[in-house]
Amino acid sequence: MRREQLLLRGLAVGTAAAATGMMLRRWADRRAAEAFYTTELEASEPDWVGAGYGGLPIYWHASEWIEALFTTSLQAIREALPSDDLHPVRMPNGRGVVYIAGTRYGDITANGVEGVAALPYGEVWVAAAVTRRPAPPLLPLIAPASSGRAAGWFVLHLPVTTKVARDVGRGVWGYPKFMADMDFEDAITERSVRLAENGQTILSLTIHPAGRPSVGHDPTVLYSVLDGQLVEVAIPSYAIQQTRWGAAGGHLELGDHQVADELRRLDLSRRPFMTRLSISQRISMVRGRAIGPARPYLGYIGDERDLGRFVVHYPKAAPIDLYAPFASTAGPMRAVASATSPTPASPAAEEPELAGAAR
């Protein structure tokens, strides 16, 4: 009888603890939802940055992400980093970690610009998990952001489908962005992105979403190099996410492009150990802060054009080319900013130089 009482008491305690944990998570989720738009962010006056016009903060009010974590050569990541103040995150097997994601952005606004500040665009992330000081294996990947031990990400490559996104990313934060072409496959049980440049495939990332939906709102910390300085910026976000652990969650294929060859030298695992689908994700960005000197890191430069390919494929539907309406428009990126706010003319009529190209 006493044993049954102890079991019942333990069950009651466990149930109460689980209920309390759920209540605390819901409270934290609600607070994060309220804080996303009510927190005052540092603002800057609108100005031209290459082909883009606007001020900070910039908000991406609607985005969808397919994300994956891969293991990689720890030594290769260490050699790629531009500062000895960044340390690669280690897995228990002694390998490093690389994040690859495909993102579709829409409803973009910027300080000082009425209405939409830029066209929707696609972006593919390739970033290495890092910390500011050496950390035990795996811990930075599972530690909450509030602990101060969570991983940050040094951006290795960040291709995009618009010149505005490229110029602003390079000019304001030093991100190694370049123009590229992206095809997104959007089915319920499988999502993928194919990244290419002028017909040459760079990579194809596929994930199979699974898992209980949850709210994600930890800020993401990014590192880059701008004007010889290591730059850190924390990105607030709010999203509904499905996270899946294990190699069955997706796969990566590399193409025959120069950037694909660089990724091969990182010795990436073909299968991820974690995948995630983030929907209805909202993010905002302000200017980063310099935290110390860094070696130059330009990344791949790519070619010069206003728009890349940005196409979404749904089952039982013709492909949707999101830039088809602008195919015959001269200077579509500049036209968006000029039409949506009383902006001053660009400093020069000729095409602007690639922001960050001399850095």
C-alpha positions as CSV (number, residue, x, y, z in Angstrom):
1,M,0.0,0.0,0.0
2,R,2.8,2.4,0.9
3,R,4.5,1.7,-2.4
4,E,1.3,2.7,-4.3
5,Q,1.0,5.9,-2.3
6,L,4.6,6.8,-3.1
7,L,4.0,6.1,-6.8
8,L,0.9,8.2,-6.8
9,R,2.7,11.0,-4.9
10,G,5.5,10.9,-7.4
11,L,3.1,11.0,-10.3
12,A,1.3,14.0,-8.8
13,V,4.6,15.8,-8.3
14,G,5.7,15.1,-11.8
15,T,2.4,16.2,-13.3
16,A,2.5,19.4,-11.3
17,A,6.1,20.1,-12.4
18,A,5.2,19.5,-16.1
19,A,2.2,21.8,-15.8
20,T,4.3,24.5,-14.2
21,G,6.9,24.2,-16.9
22,M,4.2,24.5,-19.6
23,M,2.8,27.6,-17.9
24,L,6.2,29.2,-17.7
25,R,6.9,28.4,-21.4
26,R,3.6,29.9,-22.4
27,W,4.3,33.0,-20.3
28,A,7.8,33.4,-21.9
29,D,6.3,32.9,-25.4
30,R,3.6,35.6,-24.7
31,R,6.2,38.0,-23.4
32,A,8.4,37.4,-26.4
33,A,5.5,38.0,-28.8
34,E,4.7,41.3,-27.1
35,A,8.3,42.4,-26.9
36,F,9.1,41.9,-30.6
37,Y,7.3,45.0,-31.7
38,T,7.3,47.0,-28.5
39,T,11.1,46.9,-27.8
40,E,12.7,50.1,-29.0
41,L,15.6,49.4,-31.3
42,E,18.4,51.8,-32.2
43,A,17.3,53.8,-35.3
44,S,19.3,55.4,-38.1
45,E,18.3,57.9,-40.7
46,P,17.5,56.5,-44.2
47,D,20.3,56.7,-46.8
48,W,21.5,55.0,-49.9
49,V,23.6,51.9,-49.5
50,G,24.5,50.8,-53.0
51,A,21.2,50.0,-54.7
52,G,19.2,50.1,-51.5
53,Y,17.6,52.9,-49.6
54,G,16.3,53.0,-46.1
55,G,17.2,53.3,-42.4
56,L,17.5,51.0,-39.5
57,P,15.9,49.0,-38.0
58,I,14.8,46.8,-40.9
59,Y,11.9,44.4,-40.2
60,W,11.2,41.2,-42.1
61,H,7.6,40.6,-41.1
62,A,7.0,37.4,-43.0
63,S,9.6,34.7,-43.8
64,E,9.9,30.9,-44.0
65,W,13.1,29.0,-43.3
66,I,14.3,25.5,-43.9
67,E,17.3,24.9,-41.7
68,A,19.8,22.1,-41.0
69,L,22.9,21.5,-38.9
70,F,25.8,19.5,-40.3
71,T,29.1,18.3,-38.8
72,T,32.3,19.5,-40.4
73,S,36.0,19.5,-40.0
74,L,36.9,21.4,-36.9
75,Q,40.3,22.4,-38.3
76,A,38.8,23.6,-41.6
77,I,36.4,25.9,-39.7
78,R,39.2,27.2,-37.5
79,E,41.3,28.1,-40.6
80,A,38.3,29.9,-42.2
81,L,37.6,32.1,-39.2
82,P,39.0,35.7,-39.5
83,S,39.7,36.2,-35.8
84,D,41.3,34.2,-33.0
85,D,38.6,35.6,-30.7
86,L,36.1,33.2,-32.3
87,H,36.2,29.5,-31.4
88,P,34.5,26.8,-33.4
89,V,31.8,24.9,-31.5
90,R,32.8,21.2,-31.0
91,M,30.6,18.1,-31.2
92,P,31.4,15.2,-28.8
93,N,33.1,13.4,-31.7
94,G,35.5,16.3,-32.2
95,R,33.9,17.8,-35.3
96,G,32.6,21.3,-35.9
97,V,29.2,22.5,-36.8
98,V,27.9,24.3,-39.9
99,Y,24.4,25.7,-40.4
100,I,22.8,25.8,-43.8
101,A,19.4,27.3,-44.4
102,G,17.1,28.5,-47.2
103,T,14.9,31.5,-46.6
104,R,12.0,33.2,-48.3
105,Y,11.5,36.8,-47.2
106,G,8.5,39.1,-47.7
107,D,6.8,42.2,-46.2
108,I,10.1,44.1,-45.6
109,T,10.0,47.5,-44.0
110,A,12.7,49.9,-43.1
111,N,12.9,53.1,-41.0
112,G,12.2,56.2,-43.1
113,V,10.5,54.2,-46.0
114,E,6.7,54.2,-46.3
115,G,5.2,50.8,-47.1
116,V,7.4,48.1,-48.6
117,A,11.1,48.8,-48.6
118,A,12.3,46.1,-50.9
119,L,11.1,43.3,-53.1
120,P,10.7,39.8,-51.6
121,Y,13.9,37.8,-51.9
122,G,15.5,34.4,-51.3
123,E,18.6,33.8,-49.2
124,V,20.8,30.8,-48.4
125,W,22.8,30.8,-45.2
126,V,26.1,29.0,-44.7
127,A,27.5,29.8,-41.2
128,A,29.8,28.2,-38.7
129,A,28.8,27.7,-35.1
130,V,31.2,29.7,-32.9
131,T,31.7,31.1,-29.4
132,R,33.7,34.0,-28.0
133,R,35.5,31.7,-25.6
134,P,36.3,28.0,-25.6
135,A,33.3,25.9,-24.5
136,P,32.6,22.2,-23.7
137,P,31.5,20.1,-26.6
138,L,27.8,20.5,-27.6
139,L,26.9,22.8,-24.8
140,P,26.6,26.0,-26.9
141,L,24.1,24.3,-29.2
142,I,21.7,23.5,-26.4
143,A,22.2,26.4,-24.0
144,P,19.5,29.0,-23.9
145,A,20.5,32.5,-25.2
146,S,19.9,33.9,-21.7
147,S,22.7,31.8,-20.3
148,G,25.4,33.7,-22.3
149,R,26.8,30.3,-23.4
150,A,24.8,29.9,-26.6
151,A,26.5,29.6,-30.0
152,G,26.8,32.4,-32.4
153,W,27.3,32.1,-36.1
154,F,30.1,33.4,-38.3
155,V,28.6,33.9,-41.8
156,L,30.7,32.1,-44.5
157,H,28.4,32.7,-47.5
158,L,25.1,34.5,-47.8
159,P,23.8,34.4,-51.4
160,V,20.6,36.4,-52.2
161,T,18.3,37.1,-55.1
162,T,18.3,40.9,-55.2
163,K,21.0,43.5,-55.6
164,V,19.4,45.6,-52.8
165,A,19.8,42.7,-50.3
166,R,23.3,42.1,-51.5
167,D,24.4,45.7,-51.3
168,V,22.8,46.5,-47.9
169,G,24.1,43.2,-46.4
170,R,27.7,43.9,-47.5
171,G,27.6,47.6,-46.9
172,V,26.0,47.7,-43.4
173,W,27.1,44.5,-41.8
174,G,29.9,43.1,-44.0
175,Y,28.0,39.9,-44.8
176,P,29.6,37.9,-47.7
177,K,26.6,38.2,-50.0
178,F,26.5,37.5,-53.7
179,M,23.8,37.4,-56.4
180,A,22.4,33.9,-57.0
181,D,19.4,31.9,-58.3
182,M,17.0,29.9,-56.1
183,D,14.3,27.4,-56.6
184,F,12.2,26.4,-53.6
185,E,10.2,23.2,-53.5
186,D,7.3,23.5,-51.1
187,A,5.3,20.4,-50.3
188,I,3.8,19.4,-46.9
189,T,6.2,16.6,-46.1
190,E,9.3,17.8,-47.9
191,R,10.9,21.3,-48.4
192,S,14.0,22.1,-50.4
193,V,16.0,24.8,-51.9
194,R,18.3,24.6,-55.0
195,L,21.0,27.3,-55.1
196,A,22.8,28.1,-58.3
197,E,24.6,30.8,-60.2
198,N,24.1,31.1,-64.0
199,G,23.2,27.5,-64.4
200,Q,25.9,26.1,-62.1
201,T,24.5,24.3,-59.0
202,I,26.0,25.3,-55.7
203,L,23.9,23.1,-53.4
204,S,20.5,21.5,-52.8
205,L,19.2,21.3,-49.3
206,T,16.2,19.1,-48.5
207,I,14.4,18.6,-45.2
208,H,11.5,16.5,-44.1
209,P,9.6,18.5,-41.4
210,A,8.4,16.6,-38.4
211,G,7.9,17.2,-34.7
212,R,5.6,19.1,-32.4
213,P,5.2,22.8,-33.4
214,S,6.7,25.2,-30.8
215,V,7.5,28.9,-30.5
216,G,11.1,30.0,-31.1
217,H,12.2,33.4,-29.9
218,D,15.8,33.3,-28.9
219,P,17.9,36.0,-30.7
220,T,20.5,34.8,-33.2
221,V,24.0,36.2,-32.8
222,L,25.9,36.7,-36.1
223,Y,29.5,37.6,-36.7
224,S,31.1,39.2,-39.8
225,V,33.9,41.4,-40.9
226,L,33.5,45.1,-41.8
227,D,36.3,47.6,-42.3
228,G,38.8,45.4,-40.6
229,Q,36.7,44.9,-37.5
230,L,34.9,41.8,-36.2
231,V,31.2,42.8,-36.0
232,E,28.6,41.2,-33.7
233,V,24.8,41.7,-34.1
234,A,22.0,40.1,-32.2
235,I,18.9,39.5,-34.3
236,P,15.5,39.4,-32.5
237,S,13.1,36.8,-33.9
238,Y,9.8,35.1,-33.4
239,A,8.6,32.0,-35.2
240,I,6.6,28.8,-35.1
241,Q,9.0,25.9,-35.5
242,Q,9.2,22.2,-36.1
243,T,12.5,20.7,-35.0
244,R,13.7,17.2,-35.9
245,W,16.8,15.5,-34.6
246,G,18.6,12.7,-36.5
247,A,19.9,12.0,-39.9
248,A,16.5,11.1,-41.4
249,G,15.5,14.8,-41.3
250,G,17.1,15.7,-44.6
251,H,20.1,15.7,-46.9
252,L,22.6,18.0,-48.7
253,E,23.9,17.7,-52.2
254,L,26.8,19.9,-53.5
255,G,27.1,20.9,-57.1
256,D,30.0,21.9,-59.4
257,H,30.3,25.6,-58.6
258,Q,33.3,27.2,-57.0
259,V,31.4,27.8,-53.7
260,A,30.4,24.1,-53.7
261,D,34.1,23.2,-53.9
262,E,34.8,25.4,-50.9
263,L,32.1,23.6,-49.0
264,R,33.6,20.2,-49.9
265,R,36.9,21.4,-48.3
266,L,34.9,21.8,-45.1
267,D,34.2,18.1,-45.1
268,L,30.5,18.5,-44.5
269,S,28.5,15.5,-43.5
270,R,25.9,14.7,-46.2
271,R,23.2,14.1,-43.6
272,P,22.3,16.7,-40.9
273,F,21.9,15.9,-37.3
274,M,19.1,18.4,-36.8
275,T,16.6,20.0,-39.2
276,R,14.0,22.7,-38.6
277,L,11.1,24.3,-40.4
278,S,10.3,27.8,-39.2
279,I,7.2,29.5,-40.5
280,S,5.7,32.9,-39.9
281,Q,9.1,34.0,-38.8
282,R,9.7,37.7,-38.0
283,I,13.1,39.2,-37.6
284,S,14.6,42.7,-37.2
285,M,18.1,44.1,-37.5
286,V,20.0,47.1,-36.3
287,R,23.6,48.1,-36.9
288,G,26.2,45.7,-35.4
289,R,29.0,46.6,-32.9
290,A,32.7,46.2,-33.6
291,I,34.3,43.9,-31.0
292,G,37.9,43.8,-32.2
293,P,40.2,43.6,-35.2
294,A,39.7,40.9,-37.8
295,R,41.4,39.6,-40.9
296,P,39.7,40.4,-44.2
297,Y,36.8,38.1,-45.2
298,L,35.1,39.0,-48.5
299,G,33.7,35.7,-49.4
300,Y,32.6,34.9,-53.0
301,I,31.8,38.1,-55.0
302,G,29.7,36.8,-57.9
303,D,28.3,38.7,-60.9
304,E,26.5,42.0,-61.3
305,R,22.8,42.0,-61.9
306,D,19.6,43.5,-60.4
307,L,17.7,40.2,-59.8
308,G,18.5,36.5,-59.6
309,R,16.0,33.7,-60.1
310,F,13.4,33.3,-57.3
311,V,10.9,30.6,-58.1
312,V,8.6,28.6,-55.8
313,H,7.3,25.1,-56.8
314,Y,4.1,23.7,-55.3
315,P,2.7,20.3,-56.0
316,K,0.1,20.2,-58.8
317,A,0.8,23.8,-59.8
318,A,2.9,25.7,-62.4
319,P,6.2,27.2,-60.9
320,I,5.7,30.7,-59.5
321,D,8.3,33.1,-60.7
322,L,8.2,35.9,-58.1
323,Y,10.2,38.3,-60.3
324,A,8.2,37.8,-63.5
325,P,6.4,41.1,-63.1
326,F,9.7,42.9,-63.1
327,A,11.4,41.1,-66.0
328,S,11.0,44.0,-68.4
329,T,11.4,46.8,-65.8
330,A,14.6,48.9,-65.9
331,G,16.2,49.2,-62.5
332,P,13.4,47.4,-60.5
333,M,15.2,47.6,-57.2
334,R,15.7,51.3,-57.3
335,A,12.1,51.8,-58.5
336,V,10.7,50.1,-55.4
337,A,12.5,52.5,-52.9
338,S,11.7,55.6,-55.0
339,A,8.0,54.7,-55.4
340,T,7.3,54.0,-51.8
341,S,8.8,57.0,-50.1
342,P,9.9,60.6,-50.9
343,T,13.6,59.5,-51.1
344,P,16.4,61.6,-52.5
345,A,17.9,60.6,-55.7
346,S,20.7,58.1,-55.7
347,P,24.1,59.9,-55.3
348,A,25.0,59.0,-58.9
349,A,23.2,57.9,-62.0
350,E,25.6,55.1,-62.8
351,E,25.4,51.7,-61.2
352,P,26.8,51.9,-57.6
353,E,29.9,50.1,-56.7
354,L,29.6,46.8,-54.9
355,A,29.3,47.8,-51.2
356,G,32.2,46.2,-49.3
357,A,34.1,45.2,-52.5
358,A,37.3,46.9,-51.3
359,R,37.2,45.5,-47.8
